Amino acid sequence: MKNMADRPSVLKGATLSAKEVAVVSDRYVLLQPLGQGGMGTVYRASDRLTGQTVALKRVRTAKDQDGNATLDTRLALAQEFRLLATLRHPNVITVLDYGFDDDGQPFFAMDMLEDAQDIITVAKRSDLNGKVTLVAQMLQALAYLHRRGIVHRDLKPENLLVTNGQLKLLDFGISSAADLLGVASPGTIGGTLAYLAPELLRGAAPAETSDLYAVGILLYEMLAGRHPFNINDAASLVYDVMNTDIDMNRIQPSAADSPQVIAALRSVIRKLLYKHPEHRYQRAGQVIELLCSAAGIPAPPETGEIRDSFLKSARFVGRTEEFSQLRDALGEASLRRGSVWLVGGESGVGKSRVLEELRAFALVRGALVVRGQAAAEGSLPYHVWREPVRRLVLSAALSDLEAGVLKPLVPDITRLLGRTVEDAPPLDAEPARLRLAQTIIDMLRRQRQTAVILLEDLHWTRESFDLLKTVSHGVIDLPVLIVGSYRDDERPDIPDLLPNASVIRLKRFSNTTIAELSRAILGPLGGRRDILTLLERETEGNVFFVIEVLRALADSAGRLDEIGDVTLPRAVVTGGVRAVLQRRIQRLPADAVELLQLAAVAGRHIDPVIMNHVTGTPERLEAWFNGCANAAVLEFVDDEWRFTHDKLRETLLESVPDDVRPRLHRSVAHAIEKAYPDEASRAVVLAEHYRIAGDADKHLHYLLLSARQARAISRHEEARRLCQEALELLTHPDDQRMQTLRLLGDTYADTNEYRQAEKTYHESLKLARRLSHISGAAEALIGLGTVSWRQGALGQALQLFGEGLALAQRANSIDAQADAYNGLGVVAFDEGDFAESREKLEKSLRLAQDGVELWRVARNYGNLAQALVYLGEVSKARDYYEIALELYRQIGDRRNTGYIVIALGAVLEQLGEAKVAVACYTEGISTLRAIGAPVTTLTRTMEMLPAAAQDVLDASIMLGFRQVEALQTARQLNAPFLECSLLWNIAKRAAVMHDPAEVKRRLADLMDRARDRSMVSLECETMAVYARMLASEKRLVRSAELTGLLSVSLKKHAVDARVSRIIEEISPQMTADEFTEAHDLGKLMSLEAVLDQAIVDLRRQVVFTST
């Protein structure tokens, strides 16, 4: 129990010392203490995420021996903070965020009430009506709390602040945990003595009537100008509260007040202050009516905002089983067993409420909760991830590269981190997506607390599923819980897109649960049979419909608690729920409705920066927000404004006449351009707005920009759609059409749709030649060459790359020349001409080094290293692989980093560094597994591999089983490169298992497939293995012949390192003449003929060995 002398000390003007300056929860920078008391200290703080100023209260707690809040304390505060998070009322302070800081101490952030004064101070300069209005606002807040089953327990002037005529109620219920917080002595009573009801001093539990007693004291103090008792002597004060009647004669009328009004007010106050609670008023709503009647003023209306506080913040009902599953998943996540969950159901069934309850539950258990929401149309790339990533960057140390990778998702990351963030080096589409996913996983790994990621309305997103799928694989051993919601009637395929996600499907409420919800909103009135019958008939258990029907009934009756006083209609939703929503919107002024239509055109989430450019002034914008919130059309949730339900937005969009719609979209587009002039990521949104606005030039401009962006982040289908839409506008043969065709060809090549890619590249080439556009023709030819090479048509690829190179040189296009030489180099490699491959790749490397794209340099070092291996320059190959590895790490390309590490391991194994090689293999496989990339040393194989076989291949190579199944899949899919990769790995595993028959069988199959596909490099490699096998079987002459054959077939100046080792092994076992004769004879042999013979020989030995 606190005496008046214990009121918090006001610290305005005080500043924090350097030692005291702190950042709470990585988000709030403490600026200045505002006040302190027995429960803790309130600070002015800056929110790093929003840039806004907030009030942050750090609650002082009892601590254990480690200096952390005790378990009992945390449990008490868990209930308290959970309560704070769910309250939404215009006269109750909004709690924006809460949790426990790094020291284990609780905090919560609230709206900052600038220039606020307590109710008594404001009352001193207010007339009678002003005083009564303030008390009525206080009673409205109490009516809301009491309906929620909450007793405030500590009403006093310091907890009733007024700003701009609006009262805000603070600090409700905190005193209930005072004993656990360690700030109350044993046997003391929570609350402030001067405002405690008599029964509380007798040991009774706090109740609604004890709050109303405090209202009476405050009202008396406002009207009489003083407290009814002597508050400077605690013993005297206790006696007076318990026994002394209050002198009502101190409440005297002023010159402007009617004696009859004062007499009526005295009567209300007298009943509020009866010593026995049963004699007082029992409900806050009742006091409002009587108080206003006594003052001769109308009772304040039940605004839409107040009504919405009852309708949408009612007690959580009906989802016990579903919520328990998510609660258990959170517990598992806290033990580093992360998971992904999907919550599905029709629109309005209550998905958002489930996620909101999970958010509150997770926060009080010390989790970091972030939320993102997909947009219905015109969304930014990876829109649903943007807000979650913005919050996560505050609590993870990011390298410059990582910050650059996240910059497209977080355009203001420079401000958030307080340092300059440069763009990350560009990558091709798929590596860029994998790099982004791995950066998010790494950022989650560095969080100091369990992270809960809520992703709403996934039915409106496409590209984010690829990112979510990759991230979900990376969080299984992290303290991370990801929960997404979606409309399962619109997108029943979503669980198939995330096969590792657990699914919860929400059904409509049963009649029993409808009754629970009705009572939670209306109190006992909600259990009336006629009301329940109406709700059951009109809503069929859809939660949104239940709320809208109750809202419509309250509109008709005037107040929610007066629904029972009117005759209920037979039907509420005549014309459907949309008609009900339309009537609500039409009650707003015409200019407010037009702004709502503009906001609806812009999207469900309302960007104040954009809307400020629409409205013209911040004052008009603030008035519009307040008016729409009062009408329950907009709400402020998680630091942002949005429509209270998307059905409202849909209703607004349907109400826009066809001839008005283009003007609205044009206005929104202009506002976006002004608000975000340098954010290219908004191109796809602007393209859609200008399409509807009928501005063809700007539509085309943003279409092409967004197509390039979509390809850059692996949104292949989106990029293709945008290109095709642009081509419909580009009817004239010009440079833009040519470049768009080439971009479209790239999107087809990205997804291995080679026939379409060839067709589109040819169209681009034809147009380039018609326009005499040399560099455009070169790029098209190089694209065609790449497609031919990937399909194994090496001769055709060689010709196309050559033609492309000639044109690139004429156009002096450095990048195109580098790409052409690289193409010629990889073709030469596949033909077995490793010296030629080296020459072309070295030229490509020199050109790439003159450019600005690091990925080209890294690519060339990696390709060149592979050629050097086959030229016997293994040490130099190692050096080049290490350079490539460093570059890929520098630009954040995790996929190619994994592949290069594995290739480096193979080189180190040849150099005899077995232990380091094993470490490289382990690192490479771990890297690729972490990002969900296929694990193979044949990188090109995977570029050609249909997605259906990738998981099988990963399992067979990484885990060493299911190999036969994988091989069958490869053959069914007609994926020869994959088949060869699997045969090679099966043969190696058989060698480890000492199964020579299986080794020979698979080696023969491998030779057969390499011969059929004219894979010269693979033919030579298998022949080298065969030669080594012959040497081990003492078939020395035949082995020596093969060393001669290989020395010619490899077309090199130095003998391959592996062949050299065979020679070293067999030559001591033969005379010099015998070896030279056999070796020279081999040089005259035909590789194809020897392959045929080797296949027969190997298969004959398999039969012999097997029998």
CORKAFEN-V789039 format. One record per helix or strand. SS is the DSSP state (alpha for helix, beta for strand). FROM is the first residue (numbers start at 1). TO is the last residue. Records with the same first field share a line. If there is no record, write none. Layout:
SS=FROM-TO, FROM-TO
This chain:
beta=2-2, 9-10, 23-24, 28-37, 40-47, 53-59, 63-63, 69-69, 92-92, 95-100, 106-111, 117-118, 160-163, 166-169, 192-192, 339-344, 368-373, 451-456, 480-486, 502-505, 605-606, 634-637, 640-643
alpha=4-6, 71-86, 119-123, 128-147, 157-159, 174-181, 193-195, 198-201, 208-224, 234-243, 248-250, 259-272, 277-279, 284-295, 304-312, 320-334, 351-364, 383-395, 400-406, 413-417, 429-445, 458-460, 464-474, 494-497, 511-527, 529-539, 543-557, 560-565, 577-586, 590-602, 608-615, 618-630, 646-655, 658-675, 680-693, 696-712, 716-729, 735-750, 754-770, 774-790, 794-810, 814-830, 834-850, 854-870, 874-891, 894-910, 914-930, 939-944, 947-959, 963-972, 976-992, 996-1012, 1016-1032, 1036-1049, 1057-1069, 1072-1083, 1087-1106
